[in-house]
């Protein structure tokens, strides 16, 4: 008997959500991603390092990442890293998760209404009806110094009121409703083949705005719990 569930599209990937259990369902498959390659420093679950990507990940095998919380479990690291992010201390936050920043890029669209052009699906429809006042997007590559790396996207959408921001969150939080597209990883970071799957995701309100952060493996292996932590911490970093 076929499993009961439904397919959604998230950032260009087809994802099967199995019915049952708690929450919105259980993700059991992702279609359209590059096959996983083994070994630290090689291609990750969603990408390959080569050409311009070599520059991005240069030095990520030096074993030089300072562990700010030696011996601590991930739960503690995640909570402490978030505190550092809330204080705007990105480098300190990454060290608490045993990572270092390899590259970053920021893009801002100050003109009102520009968010709709960067959005898809019902999220785009909402932004056509309720134009944004600002759109800030941050893209990061972080590594553990042993060949394993992740790409992190942070998107902040600003509105005229907290109510508009909350209404936007209600639409954006529904799986399959669309998204405000992250910056293009290949064009901005020079890393080909890496995609944001939406599986490691954090969102939060911020004043009259809404912040959405996502993380995914770029090279080697980064476990799901760590990717979740990277997304949560990134959601509290200033987009600058």
Secondary structure, DSSP 8 states (H G I E B T S, - for coil): ----EEEEEETTEEEEEES-SSTT-EEEEEES------STTSBBTTB---THHHHHTTTTTS-----TTTT--HHHHHHHHHHHHHTT-HHHHHHHTT-EEEEEEEEEE-STTTTGGGB-HHHHHHHHHS--SEEEEEEEEEE-SSS-EEEEEEEEEE-SSHHHHHHHHHHHTSTTS--B----HHHHH--TT----SSSEEEEEETTEEEEEEEEEEES---HHHHHHHHHHHTTS---
